[in-house]
Amino acid sequence: MQVVEIKRISPSHRKDPLTDLETLNDIGQAATRVARKRAFSKGVSITIAENGKMYRVHPSGRKELIKRVDVQEDFPRIEDDLCLA
């Protein structure tokens, strides 16, 4: 298992975690990379959405088209969703 190190920030310099989108993005990307590697190492395929299409990605790297999906161009911001704006 790969250990991902997240930069520690002094409590006096911390931002509100629900609005610190840069840190949330970093955590999400790191978790995604670890989950993908873990799945592939166990021989399990993953499902992704990319460019309006849903794919099954196999550990070998082969991508299998599952279906086309509607792309939502105006995806709500997290601040709007949480009424923090």
N, C-alpha and C positions, 0 to 999 in steps of 0.2 A: 504494500500500500504506500502510495506517495504522500508525503507530508507536505502540506502547503502552508507556508508561513505568511501570516497576515501582519502587516506593520502595526505595532502597538503605538497608541497615542496616549499621552498623559491625560488623566481624568480632567484636569483643568483646561485642556485644549480640545476636548471632544465636542463634536457637533451633535445635534439630536440625531440618533441613528436612523430614524424614519425619514429624515430629510437630507442626510448625507448620502446622496445618490452615487457619488464616486466610490465610496467604500462599499455600498451595497452592490454596485456593479462588479467591483473587484472580487467580492466574496462569491457572487453568483457565477462569474466566469471560472473561478478556481474550482468551485464545487462541480460545475459542468464538466470541466476537463478531467477531474478525478473520477466522476461517475462514468464517463465515457471509457476511460482507460480500464476501470474495474470491470465494466460490462464486457468489453472486448477480451480482456484477459480470461474471463470465464466462458468465452465462446458465445456470448449473448449479443444479438443484434439490438440496435437502438432505432428509434423513430425520430426523424427531424422534419421540420418545415423549412423550405428554402425556395425563394423566388416563386411563391404561389403554388408550390407543389409539396406533397408529403412523401417522404422517402423512408425506406427501411435501409439502414446502413449495416452491413455485415462486418464481422471482425476482419475479413479479408480486404475490406475497403470497397467492396462492390456495393453500389447504390441501386436499389430497386424502387421504381416509382409505384406508389400506392394509389394516390389520387391527386387531383388538382384541388386546391383550397382557395376560398375567397381571401384576398389580402385586405386587411383593414388598414387603410391609409392613415386615418386619424385616430390612432391608438391613444387612449387617455393617458395623461401624465400621472405618475404615482401621487403627486401632490394633490391633483384634482380628485383622484379616487379616494384619498384619505382626508379630503377637505382641509388641507393644510396650506393652500395657496393664499 
